[in-house]
Amino acid sequence: MTADFRLVAVHGFLGRPSDWDGLADWFPDASVSALDLWALIDRPGVVDWTSMSRALELALTELPGGGDARPAFLIAYSFGARLALSSTMLSTPASPVRGCCFVSCNPGLPEGDRAAREGRRASDEDWAKRILAWPEDEIWREWDAQPVFGGSCRSVSRVGLPASRGTLARALRLFSLAGQPDYRSRLRAWAAPVLWIAGARDVKFSTIARELSDAGIPATFVTCEEAGHRVPWDNPSAFARAVRPWIARVMETHR
């Protein structure tokens, strides 16, 4: 079967490109490629949100098949979705992808909420120290025990850490939610189609999705039943049922 479109997938924190290996099973009419965020974060000069945005945009243009005429769609999960939101190019007609699907994504804490930002900064610093010092099995156990994963499956891959401990700790410190800009204004002006997905068992992120929808953010919002934070792995069939018709509508509308 000839692939009709391309999917570019971006993993979350403690994830890796191979997390998306099963995605092709649910999208037989697509070719699937996955970015390695850890390689991007290790690139020289990636030191803040702006330089991360440039690295991500460059990686998208460097992907195999970049000259392919078939439309490409970005699927970005959790930490990876937050990083994708940093890209100004993705929100414009010049974007290398036709549309973006953000899964379990936090658009940013309100700029004036200093207490929330300081609390998150302290939490991410604690995690950075744990990753630098703890045995791997303790890291995985405590990571999966976080409340946000309470309605979700275990991590996709638990064989070794996905990057060096230094890279993981650096990512937590550089790209903490504490320092992330509030991207709600960017989302309001987003010129490309957006699909925003949350899991029904993920109370925090399904609430964020409802708030964005109520605020008039121009996106398609879908809540996947029988899924927590790790939607594509908790319920891959429901995830595909949300993504496929959205892609079909975008392709039909933007011929």
RAMO-V119223 format. One record per pair of residues at least 12 apart in sequence whose ideal C-beta (glycine too) atoms are under 6 Angstrom apart, sorted by sequence separation. I is the first residue (numbers start at 1). GAP is how many residues later the second one is. D is the distance in whole Angstrom. If there is no record, write none. Layout:
i	gap	d
I	GAP	D
I	GAP	D
This chain:
i	gap	d
43	12	5
209	12	5
196	13	6
20	14	5
224	14	4
40	15	5
224	15	6
17	17	4
206	17	5
140	18	5
224	18	6
17	19	5
40	19	6
222	20	4
81	21	4
7	23	5
74	23	5
196	23	5
200	23	5
35	24	6
73	24	6
81	24	4
4	25	5
5	25	5
6	25	5
7	25	5
8	25	6
9	25	4
10	25	5
72	25	5
73	25	6
194	25	4
195	25	5
196	25	5
197	25	5
198	25	6
199	25	5
200	25	5
3	26	6
73	26	5
74	26	5
75	26	5
76	26	6
77	26	4
78	26	5
202	26	5
220	26	6
3	27	5
71	27	4
201	27	4
202	27	5
3	28	4
199	28	4
199	29	5
33	30	6
57	30	6
187	30	5
52	31	6
56	31	5
57	32	5
199	32	5
53	33	4
132	33	5
52	34	6
53	34	5
131	34	5
197	34	6
61	35	6
60	36	5
49	37	5
131	37	5
132	37	5
131	38	5
128	41	4
37	43	6
128	44	4
127	45	6
128	45	6
197	45	6
124	48	5
151	50	3
195	51	5
124	52	4
121	55	6
120	57	5
121	57	4
193	57	5
120	58	4
117	61	5
6	64	6
8	64	6
5	65	5
12	65	5
5	66	5
6	66	4
7	66	6
8	66	5
9	66	5
10	66	4
12	66	4
13	66	4
12	67	5
7	68	6
12	68	5
11	69	5
10	70	4
111	71	5
108	72	5
110	72	6
108	73	6
10	74	6
108	74	4
108	75	5
107	76	5
152	76	3
107	77	5
151	77	3
152	77	5
153	77	6
156	77	6
152	78	4
149	80	6
153	80	6
148	81	5
153	81	5
152	82	5
99	93	6
99	94	4
100	94	5
101	94	4
102	94	5
103	94	5
91	95	6
95	97	5
85	98	5
93	98	6
91	99	5
92	99	5
104	101	5
38	125	4
42	125	6
104	125	5
103	128	5
38	129	5
41	130	5
19	137	4
101	142	6
16	146	4
99	151	5
98	152	6
73	174	6
26	210	6
26	214	4
